[in-house]
Each structure stands twice: as C-alpha cells, then as structure tokens.
Amino acid sequence: GDPLFEGGYSYLKPGAVEARRDVHESGSDGLYFAGEASCGGRFGASMTVAGASYAGWDAVHRAAAFLKKGRG
C-alpha cells in the first residue's frame, strides 16, 4: 500500500552461489557480516527476512565465541 515502496529482491548470477558462503565466512577480528544475502542455504531461508534474522543471530554467536576466546 505504500506508494514510495516498489518492492525489491536480491539474486545471484548463475554459478555465484558460493559467494553467499564466502560473505558468511568472511568475518575477521570480531567483525562478522550478516543478512539475507549471507545466509545462503544454511538456514533454508535465503532472500527472506527470516534468513536475515537467522544470519544475524549466527553472526552474534560467532562474535561472542570470538570474544570468549579472549581475542576482543
């Protein structure tokens, strides 16, 4: 119903599925990326709000583990 919102979507070019995994696994020094683009098939919810949420929680858990190891 919002006239200023025309929708949106994301997609990968054929053969670029591995890019999602690469983004997901690219964290370093406590910096981790999250979002629907990085969740890939791991959570069965890529390109959805749920996928973004799952990837966010996963990034939080990875960052917490990083800090618990005394690296932060």
PyMOL CGO cylinders between C-alpha atoms (Angstrom):
from pymol import cmd
from pymol.cgo import CYLINDER

trace = [
    CYLINDER, 0.00, 0.00, 0.00, 3.00, 2.39, 0.30, 0.3, 1, 1, 1, 1, 1, 1,
    CYLINDER, 3.00, 2.39, 0.30, 3.34, 4.35, -2.97, 0.3, 1, 1, 1, 1, 1, 1,
    CYLINDER, 3.34, 4.35, -2.97, 7.03, 5.02, -2.29, 0.3, 1, 1, 1, 1, 1, 1,
    CYLINDER, 7.03, 5.02, -2.29, 7.93, 1.36, -1.93, 0.3, 1, 1, 1, 1, 1, 1,
    CYLINDER, 7.93, 1.36, -1.93, 8.10, -0.55, -5.17, 0.3, 1, 1, 1, 1, 1, 1,
    CYLINDER, 8.10, -0.55, -5.17, 9.46, -3.78, -3.73, 0.3, 1, 1, 1, 1, 1, 1,
    CYLINDER, 9.46, -3.78, -3.73, 12.87, -5.29, -4.05, 0.3, 1, 1, 1, 1, 1, 1,
    CYLINDER, 12.87, -5.29, -4.05, 14.73, -8.53, -4.29, 0.3, 1, 1, 1, 1, 1, 1,
    CYLINDER, 14.73, -8.53, -4.29, 18.22, -9.92, -4.49, 0.3, 1, 1, 1, 1, 1, 1,
    CYLINDER, 18.22, -9.92, -4.49, 19.64, -12.67, -6.60, 0.3, 1, 1, 1, 1, 1, 1,
    CYLINDER, 19.64, -12.67, -6.60, 22.92, -14.20, -7.65, 0.3, 1, 1, 1, 1, 1, 1,
    CYLINDER, 22.92, -14.20, -7.65, 24.17, -14.63, -11.15, 0.3, 1, 1, 1, 1, 1, 1,
    CYLINDER, 24.17, -14.63, -11.15, 24.29, -18.27, -12.29, 0.3, 1, 1, 1, 1, 1, 1,
    CYLINDER, 24.29, -18.27, -12.29, 27.29, -20.02, -10.81, 0.3, 1, 1, 1, 1, 1, 1,
    CYLINDER, 27.29, -20.02, -10.81, 27.78, -17.49, -7.99, 0.3, 1, 1, 1, 1, 1, 1,
    CYLINDER, 27.78, -17.49, -7.99, 26.09, -19.42, -5.18, 0.3, 1, 1, 1, 1, 1, 1,
    CYLINDER, 26.09, -19.42, -5.18, 29.43, -19.83, -3.40, 0.3, 1, 1, 1, 1, 1, 1,
    CYLINDER, 29.43, -19.83, -3.40, 29.53, -16.04, -2.92, 0.3, 1, 1, 1, 1, 1, 1,
    CYLINDER, 29.53, -16.04, -2.92, 26.92, -16.32, -0.15, 0.3, 1, 1, 1, 1, 1, 1,
    CYLINDER, 26.92, -16.32, -0.15, 29.13, -18.72, 1.77, 0.3, 1, 1, 1, 1, 1, 1,
    CYLINDER, 29.13, -18.72, 1.77, 32.16, -16.52, 1.22, 0.3, 1, 1, 1, 1, 1, 1,
    CYLINDER, 32.16, -16.52, 1.22, 30.35, -13.49, 2.66, 0.3, 1, 1, 1, 1, 1, 1,
    CYLINDER, 30.35, -13.49, 2.66, 29.10, -15.54, 5.61, 0.3, 1, 1, 1, 1, 1, 1,
    CYLINDER, 29.10, -15.54, 5.61, 32.57, -16.88, 6.41, 0.3, 1, 1, 1, 1, 1, 1,
    CYLINDER, 32.57, -16.88, 6.41, 34.43, -13.60, 5.86, 0.3, 1, 1, 1, 1, 1, 1,
    CYLINDER, 34.43, -13.60, 5.86, 34.50, -12.41, 9.47, 0.3, 1, 1, 1, 1, 1, 1,
    CYLINDER, 34.50, -12.41, 9.47, 37.83, -11.39, 10.90, 0.3, 1, 1, 1, 1, 1, 1,
    CYLINDER, 37.83, -11.39, 10.90, 39.00, -9.76, 14.12, 0.3, 1, 1, 1, 1, 1, 1,
    CYLINDER, 39.00, -9.76, 14.12, 35.48, -9.88, 15.56, 0.3, 1, 1, 1, 1, 1, 1,
    CYLINDER, 35.48, -9.88, 15.56, 33.76, -8.34, 12.52, 0.3, 1, 1, 1, 1, 1, 1,
    CYLINDER, 33.76, -8.34, 12.52, 31.10, -10.60, 11.03, 0.3, 1, 1, 1, 1, 1, 1,
    CYLINDER, 31.10, -10.60, 11.03, 28.70, -9.92, 8.18, 0.3, 1, 1, 1, 1, 1, 1,
    CYLINDER, 28.70, -9.92, 8.18, 25.05, -10.90, 8.35, 0.3, 1, 1, 1, 1, 1, 1,
    CYLINDER, 25.05, -10.90, 8.35, 21.95, -10.51, 6.26, 0.3, 1, 1, 1, 1, 1, 1,
    CYLINDER, 21.95, -10.51, 6.26, 19.75, -12.41, 3.89, 0.3, 1, 1, 1, 1, 1, 1,
    CYLINDER, 19.75, -12.41, 3.89, 22.50, -12.38, 1.28, 0.3, 1, 1, 1, 1, 1, 1,
    CYLINDER, 22.50, -12.38, 1.28, 24.91, -14.15, 3.59, 0.3, 1, 1, 1, 1, 1, 1,
    CYLINDER, 24.91, -14.15, 3.59, 22.62, -16.85, 4.94, 0.3, 1, 1, 1, 1, 1, 1,
    CYLINDER, 22.62, -16.85, 4.94, 22.57, -18.90, 1.76, 0.3, 1, 1, 1, 1, 1, 1,
    CYLINDER, 22.57, -18.90, 1.76, 21.06, -22.35, 2.09, 0.3, 1, 1, 1, 1, 1, 1,
    CYLINDER, 21.06, -22.35, 2.09, 22.34, -22.88, 5.61, 0.3, 1, 1, 1, 1, 1, 1,
    CYLINDER, 22.34, -22.88, 5.61, 19.04, -21.84, 7.17, 0.3, 1, 1, 1, 1, 1, 1,
    CYLINDER, 19.04, -21.84, 7.17, 16.74, -22.66, 4.29, 0.3, 1, 1, 1, 1, 1, 1,
    CYLINDER, 16.74, -22.66, 4.29, 15.58, -19.05, 4.19, 0.3, 1, 1, 1, 1, 1, 1,
    CYLINDER, 15.58, -19.05, 4.19, 17.81, -17.15, 1.81, 0.3, 1, 1, 1, 1, 1, 1,
    CYLINDER, 17.81, -17.15, 1.81, 16.35, -13.97, 0.34, 0.3, 1, 1, 1, 1, 1, 1,
    CYLINDER, 16.35, -13.97, 0.34, 13.87, -13.60, 3.22, 0.3, 1, 1, 1, 1, 1, 1,
    CYLINDER, 13.87, -13.60, 3.22, 13.54, -11.56, 6.39, 0.3, 1, 1, 1, 1, 1, 1,
    CYLINDER, 13.54, -11.56, 6.39, 13.87, -14.83, 8.29, 0.3, 1, 1, 1, 1, 1, 1,
    CYLINDER, 13.87, -14.83, 8.29, 17.16, -15.51, 6.51, 0.3, 1, 1, 1, 1, 1, 1,
    CYLINDER, 17.16, -15.51, 6.51, 18.44, -12.10, 7.56, 0.3, 1, 1, 1, 1, 1, 1,
    CYLINDER, 18.44, -12.10, 7.56, 17.39, -12.77, 11.15, 0.3, 1, 1, 1, 1, 1, 1,
    CYLINDER, 17.39, -12.77, 11.15, 19.00, -16.22, 11.25, 0.3, 1, 1, 1, 1, 1, 1,
    CYLINDER, 19.00, -16.22, 11.25, 22.21, -14.90, 9.73, 0.3, 1, 1, 1, 1, 1, 1,
    CYLINDER, 22.21, -14.90, 9.73, 22.23, -12.06, 12.27, 0.3, 1, 1, 1, 1, 1, 1,
    CYLINDER, 22.23, -12.06, 12.27, 21.86, -14.42, 15.21, 0.3, 1, 1, 1, 1, 1, 1,
    CYLINDER, 21.86, -14.42, 15.21, 24.57, -16.64, 13.77, 0.3, 1, 1, 1, 1, 1, 1,
    CYLINDER, 24.57, -16.64, 13.77, 26.92, -13.65, 13.45, 0.3, 1, 1, 1, 1, 1, 1,
    CYLINDER, 26.92, -13.65, 13.45, 26.20, -12.68, 17.06, 0.3, 1, 1, 1, 1, 1, 1,
    CYLINDER, 26.20, -12.68, 17.06, 27.05, -16.18, 18.26, 0.3, 1, 1, 1, 1, 1, 1,
    CYLINDER, 27.05, -16.18, 18.26, 30.27, -16.25, 16.23, 0.3, 1, 1, 1, 1, 1, 1,
    CYLINDER, 30.27, -16.25, 16.23, 31.27, -12.81, 17.58, 0.3, 1, 1, 1, 1, 1, 1,
    CYLINDER, 31.27, -12.81, 17.58, 30.51, -13.91, 21.16, 0.3, 1, 1, 1, 1, 1, 1,
    CYLINDER, 30.51, -13.91, 21.16, 32.63, -17.02, 20.70, 0.3, 1, 1, 1, 1, 1, 1,
    CYLINDER, 32.63, -17.02, 20.70, 35.43, -14.82, 19.34, 0.3, 1, 1, 1, 1, 1, 1,
    CYLINDER, 35.43, -14.82, 19.34, 35.24, -12.60, 22.44, 0.3, 1, 1, 1, 1, 1, 1,
    CYLINDER, 35.24, -12.60, 22.44, 35.12, -15.56, 24.82, 0.3, 1, 1, 1, 1, 1, 1,
    CYLINDER, 35.12, -15.56, 24.82, 38.40, -16.78, 23.38, 0.3, 1, 1, 1, 1, 1, 1,
    CYLINDER, 38.40, -16.78, 23.38, 39.94, -13.54, 24.63, 0.3, 1, 1, 1, 1, 1, 1,
    CYLINDER, 39.94, -13.54, 24.63, 40.57, -12.08, 21.21, 0.3, 1, 1, 1, 1, 1, 1,
    CYLINDER, 40.57, -12.08, 21.21, 38.44, -8.98, 21.62, 0.3, 1, 1, 1, 1, 1, 1,
]
cmd.load_cgo(trace, "trace")
